[in-house]
Amino acid sequence: MTLVVKFIGSDAHWDEFGPALQAELAALPFPIALSPDATPKNTDYIVMAGTHAPIDFSPFSRCKAMLRLWAGVEDVVHNDTITFPICRMVGGGLDAGMVEWVTAHVMRHHIGMDRHINGQDGLWRANTVPPLAAQRPVTVLGLGALGRACSQALATLGFPVTGWSRSPKTIDGIRCLNGDVTAAVNGAQIVVALLPRTPETENILNAETFARMAKGAVILNPGRGQLIDETALLSALATGQVSHATLDTFRQEPLPADHKFWSHPNITVTPHIASATRPEPAAKVIAQNITRCETGQPLLHVVGRKAGY
């Protein structure tokens, strides 16, 4: 019997991911038909790209799982018409891309690269030698797959890394905390936000947490725009409590052209490019999960519907 896999996404997403998915699924030991046009009642698996307005999934009566190509699941996790497991994307190039973005911007601010890139004015600034990484405490908020990978990469470079998560975690070489988030950011010179968007994480970076950081701290947010209280951030930048914020995610995307962040001298905007799913490795993750389900093994990366991630 042929398994039917319905692709849900834009035409551009299909053009981007369809060929890699077709190739990877064709190599499995059971016949699979992948198509954006599969009918709900015949669908065994959903592969979904992008973020979508609410969809009624009730007609997908025989669907075994929704397999996301994105890490975020905010648009589906509270959809009561989804009665089958939701699996978020872990791997698929997301972790490698995030490690590269986070490491690059941590090093940029640690070394003080902007001062020299923007200071080609004939002044010899020999008094700008940065401390070594061991003297630069970094806090990573969120110790899921992406936060763990970034924490370990930064620790390998010599930074003392504190990681914070809602539930207890243990990672070699990382000081792992949970509970009161202010303890995790206390004295941090660089803070990386990699938490999911949930009611508990909304505005977790606020006036109180900014005040606990070292004077002149740097904020990196490649997680979710809702993690930051924007008014509190602008106030902290005005006083110098926060010296710079490099932001990749925002409450509204694309970020409106008239938003204050664009013109602020101490904010860097990147257009949600810190981490993106790559077709070939993502297709392998999808194929692996279908294989596991068809052979009676538990699915990987199943979303906790109550937790929201």
Buried (B, 14 or more C-beta within 10 A) or exposed (E): EEBBBBBBBEEEBBEBBBEBBBEBBEEBEEEBEBBBEBEBEBBBBBBBBBEEEEBEBEEBEEBBBBBBBBBBBBBBBEBEEBEBBBBBBBBBBBBBBBBBBBBEBBBBBBBBBEEEEEEEEEEEEEEEEBEEBEEBBBBBBBBBBBBBBBBBBBBEBEBBBBBBBBEEBEBEEBBBBBEEBEBBBBEBBBBBBBBBBBEEBBBBBBBEBBBBBBEEBBBBBBBBBBBBBBEBBBBBBEEEBBBBBBBBBBEEEEBEEEBEBEEBEBBBBEEBEBBBBBBBBBBBBBBBBBBBBBEEEEBBBEBEBEEBB
